[in-house]
Amino acid sequence: MGSIANGGHAGGPSRTIGERLGAWPPPAIAATAAVTGSILLAIIMAATGFVITRSSLSPRIGGWDGSVERWIELHRTATLNTWTHLGSIMGGTGTILVVAGTSVAFMLIRRLWYDAGFLAMALFIEFSTFLATTTIINRPRPTIVPLDPIPVTSSFPSGHTGAAIATYVGLAIVLSSRLRGPVVRMAIWMVALGFPIYVGVSRVYRGMHHPTDVMASIVLGVGALSFALLAVRAAAVAADRRPPRRVEAPAPRERSEVRA
């Protein structure tokens, strides 16, 4: 079976980081890469948010968002209200904590250190970036009637969608690295990609986010996974380069010391 760390074959930035920081403990390398990735991703997301909300393109983007939202409000039905409620729950904090927490705990029990670290760091990067970005951009929620209570955070980006990508796609990456059957892999990826789409559409339908909030969250989720993967692979490279511990056997006792 393979591993997402793929330490012996990791190349590019992962190998460069792992080799340059080879004297560091692998967990410290992974943590440093994750924090750095979170900062870089927050800068990217904030820049994207400024383009959407505070640039010369903002009126056109906002007008398109508004037209989509008004069309959705006119076409709401009781059935769609129910289905989108379930979709919103799938990306909610409680669901994500249960799914990710259970998965990480299982990986730790199975001693799959890199897999557990990857998923945990992906969620850390996603959540920390989300909090920084939503505070900086502070975009108002859509003006259509919301179907859920309004959270204290602002509209940009969609934390539900970003967390769904980090969790469900992250699990697909882990499982795909350890399963060989192409049919099983395809099924896993169809489910993993379908869940975030379901969550994102549900959040827009329920008036909780603008369409561009959800679209930007694709960058958030994919970026979190990319930096988490970079972190674990850099740590794996460093771990592979560390000399193995030598266990010295006890010196044999002299014959004179051996009693008859």
Secondary structure, DSSP 8 states (H G I E B T S, - for coil): ---SS-TTT--THHHHHHHHTTTS-HHHHHHHHHHHHHHHHHHHHHHHHHHHHHSTTHHHHHHHHHHHHHHHHHT--HHHHHHHHHHHHHTSHHHHHHHHHHHHHHHHHTT-HHHHHHHHHHHHHHHHHHHHHHHHH-----SS--SS---SS-SSS-HHHHHHIIIIIHHHHHHHHH---HHHHHHHHHHHHHHHHHHHHHHHHTTSS-HHHHHHHHHHHHHHHHHHHHHHHHHHHHHHHS------------GGGS--
